């Protein structure tokens, strides 16, 4: 029973370790590492926000309506002031959102927001966002940390941050400072949050010895560390994350010069058993670029090679490898080596071993890239911004991913932006996915893996598919 106790909150703080580097904590701008995203979301809310369950909740907009045609979102702003006392106005919110959209150009998030055609400030505290076609996921995008609103560099909370000695202290703001009704018991039921960036090993050790109650930011690369040592005072919590886990082809010479050969790599991988050493229940492998089962998934694009057994696929991949080797020097004895760039960590080592074994069965030797810039393949491990096919397709847009992209696929996605017929819109996105799959520039494996360590008495955490865990709920004192 003593194992259930923790000294972490004895200093009056909710102590959280976030797996990352110290310099990432203070990154500003619109290209934020994961820990900076969490700090930004806590200190500069947008029109809406995500709660601990990953659901949309009011933030600067106290309420909103969507027109019947789905082409207009109208937000009523909360009656509040910026830190300098200036009232928040619809005009300023409009201008801030437009500036952000401008500054995001050249990023996949800008492509995600491409359906926004106009932002208008109506009378008083009303802002209207107009779309080129319906987008049920708009609120999800508006809740992203990069869409937080600031005035003279300062946001409206719900927390204030102070950096000190390699950590960040986030203090919850009283309701009246945010334009909300005063709560006389506020000070009695809240506490500051101390956020510390640590390596995965140090974060797990800090959790094990009671220095922190929560560890956030875990990935597949460091998952085995969470299982080391007696963690009787907490549990490993896995997000059923949505996004990309796969291999991106970085070079188009040699064996990787044809779509047929690149397909051979994908064919040889045993996805069903790929993560078996991790003992993760419910992990969803896929041969598709877009995660299966999304609301706009019509089933027009199916899993690949369903008419082939794994043995048949490996044999076919081996034939293609042998044919390529024979063409190089007229013999089949030449070794084919591909270099893979991966993050460091015991989980990455395990995944590399699994992939090397699978590809080795087809005659391909997989090596770790000493220089990531010279790698043939690169591991992609990315959580989705919203649950639509367009997010996945945008990650491979030619403005974002210049190696083995598809102009035709980009044009199909662009056509979908203004298509009002939902069936036709879904067909365009399915055709774009099929086009990109035929290029074989990305070798899908399945869903990304995200984990946390959370002590049993912590009430501010829930798993969610976005792996964004707002810091504000941790400030509510469980006592």
Buried (B, 14 or more C-beta within 10 A) or exposed (E): EEEEEBEBBEEEBBBBBBBBEBEBBEBEEBEBBBBBBBBBBBBBBBBBBBBBEBEBBBBBBBEBEBEEEBBBBBBBBBEBBBBEEEEBBBEBBBEBBEEBBEBBEEBBBBBBBBBBEEBBBBEEBBBBBBBBBBBEBBBBBBBBBBBBBBBEEEBBBBBBBEEEEEBBBBBBBBBEBBBBEEEEEEEEEBBBBBBBBBBBBBBBBBBBEBBBBBBBBBBBBBBBBBEEEEBEBBEBBBBBBBBBBBBBBBBBEBBBEBBEBBBBBBBBBBBEEBBEEBEBEEBEBBBBBBBBEBEBBEEEBEEBBEEEEBEEBBBBBBEBBBEBBEEEEEEEEBEBEBBBBBBEBBBBBBBBEBBBEBBEBBBBEBEBBEEEEEBBBBBBBBBBBBBBBBBBBBBBBEBBBEBBBBEBBBEBBBBBBEBEEEEEBBBBBBBBBBBBBEBBBBBBBBBBBBBBBBBEBBEBBBBBBBBBBBBBBBBEBEE
